Amino acid sequence: MKYRKLNIKDVMAVIVRLIILVIIEIGTAMVLLPGHIIIWVILMVLLVVWIVNWHCHNFGYECDKCGHKQMISFLKEFGSINLVNRKYLKCKKCKKWSRAKLLGIDKK
Ligand SMILES: [Zn+2]
């Protein structure tokens, strides 16, 4: 696995997934709401889980303090603060908190 800088394809991949999420939510809202709001909410949660899960398998973060690169778990991805192309993370190596830079990952 190799870390690399983000490119336009990464940005597009995120945008496409967000658009898919919105389209599905709006489409199903017309069918399911207001009677089946629980099913609709579950669907929304599943879609968010899908995107977050995809994101944590395809992106990594670089520590702002020591340059250590790491991937993070689903829960961390979900539960930490995003700052556009950065994330507020604690580094596994130097144990310091920093605004870690988002990186793409090349899978083999
Ligand atoms: Zn570090």
Boltz pocket constraint, residues with backbone or C-beta under 6 A from the ligand:
constraints:
  - pocket:
      binder: B
      contacts: [[A, 63], [A, 64], [A, 65], [A, 66], [A, 67], [A, 68], [A, 91], [A, 92], [A, 93], [A, 94], [A, 95], [A, 96]]
      max_distance: 6.0
